[in-house]
Amino acid sequence: MRLVIALPYLWLVVFFLLPLGLVLGLSLATNAPDLAPPVELGLSFASFKLLFTDDLYLAAWLSSLRIAATSTLVCLLLGYPMAYAIARATPPRRPLLLMLVILPFWTSFLIRVYAWMGLLAENGILNQFLRWSGLMSDPGTILGTEWAIHLGIVYAYLPFMVLPLYTALEKLDWSLLEAASDLGARPLPAFLTVTLPLSLPGIVAGCLLVFIPAVGEFVIPDLLGGTRTLMIGKVLWDEFFTNSDWPLASAVAICLLILLVGPILLFQRQQQRSLERT
Amino acid sequence: MSGPIVKIDGVAKSFGAVQAVAGVDLEIARGELFALLGGSGCGKTTLLRMLAGFETPDSGRIVIDGQDMTGVPPHLRPVNMMFQSYALFPHLDVANNVGYGLKREGVAKTEIAERVAAALALVKLDGLGARRPAQLSGGQRQRVALARALVKRPKLLLLDEPLAALDRKLREGTRFELVRLQEQLELTFVMVTHDQEEAMGMASRLAVMKDGRIVQTGTPHDVYERPATRFVADFIGVANILQTAPRRWLALRPEKIVLAANRPATAHAATGKIVDIAYEGDRSLYRVAIGNGPVMLVAQMNTERVRESHRRGDAVWLGWSDDAGQPLEE
């Protein structure tokens, strides 16, 4: 019995606490390019100080938050009608529709992002089509812009929005909407006063599930965003692999963690509350 | 305004291949407590939902208070409904549930508060306005649903199986409560129920439905004492249905038959043997086999206290008068 309980704790210690301690330790070390590994352990806050004083990092933070927030909003606006339609579909059709939402997961995430590169590149499929059809003779290139990053994040994370929204909407008792209508509510007020508040747990869960990973996203900005857009995940990668500045990269990781603890706690409290309610 | 409050003209509705309502004509007068009575799948709920506007008739039309309801959505109808599940908004407290309809109408806040308080007082829920539906008992939830439907003073209140979700004890009291409210407010109630006792005990008039059609309309007394068809005679209460000639039957209620040791002085009499007795305290139900023929059900009040009147296996006489039974042709 004890062994069974101890196992997950052991797992957490080995694969969570230990690495976290390591990263925390590294973030307080100083960079030593001549050593291998290139760190000199110590208790220096230089890396953190640099993070908060250098405009480059601040800009990366802000653009990460901005891109994650707008992508989350777009996911919500696209995902809500999708989830609503699936929840209102006849029960035999729902599994098929949900399957279609989950289907992209069958292909590797990386390959799907590469596919977007092929679509959006200068001589990509989209531009070839535009030229061929005569719609645009000189289309610009989406690849390498912030548009491409938004597109990639929305595409990749939309299922994480749709699924919790569906779960919330599927539980909704539709006779409540009939009651609202019976009491004189037009369709829009009925939606705003009944459907929306009752699906709020799903909205919060979906937004956090998209926002949290999107802030630290690295693959999408690296492959689709080119060099012009700074996102914090990419900065972390560059500091670690290109500049070999392990302490600075670790400091970025720690800050990212602290930044996201708030939303994660919010998410967990929401989950707890919806568990208690049922 | 005079004339019927509800006029249903040749209304039919199908769901795919299933015909739920197959041509119904019905008029309901102002101030009635009208019951639509029938088994599951008889079309009573579909008819009620068409009155509310949740379903659209395939053909025919519904007129409420002189206004043709064709194409009028639920939120514009002068009708409110109490749902079988009550459909209370779980995220709103009782006061906001009851006040929901008034708020949508744009009624001033102070007036909403007053009318909500009055509606809650009407259903004896004073002071519970701040509770959430989840914090209420089943009976209290039912009364919140009623207050919410009444607060807008609809021309027509629709009740979908209003007592079905209550336990037996509560149902008795609520039955009288609903009738009291209906009379006090001088509103027209249309209720749907599968429970004939409920319909008989509450309604001023009722319609018995079967297979999407109305089989008989009348007062509870009419329908019980003069059933139009064998189905109605059998569905409402208990009846002995005796075949008197080809395609001719007689519906005879158990309590209209006398049971005696000797031949009673009634116009009709038959002799038989008691095969079963169900003692119910106030009365007993006897199953009496008439020769090799039918087994008749007879009810007798137990007016004597000291001894049991009859025993199983006794040979007895049954008697009934000329007008005791209702002749049926269908």
Interface residues (C-beta under 8 A of the other chain):
Chain A: D173 S175 L176 E178 A179 A180 S181 D182 L183 G184 A185 R186 P189 A190 T193 V194 P197 L198
Chain B: A52 G53 F54 P73 P74 H75 L76 V79 N80 M81 F83 S85 A87 L88 F89 P90 H91 Y100 G101 R104 E105 R148 K152
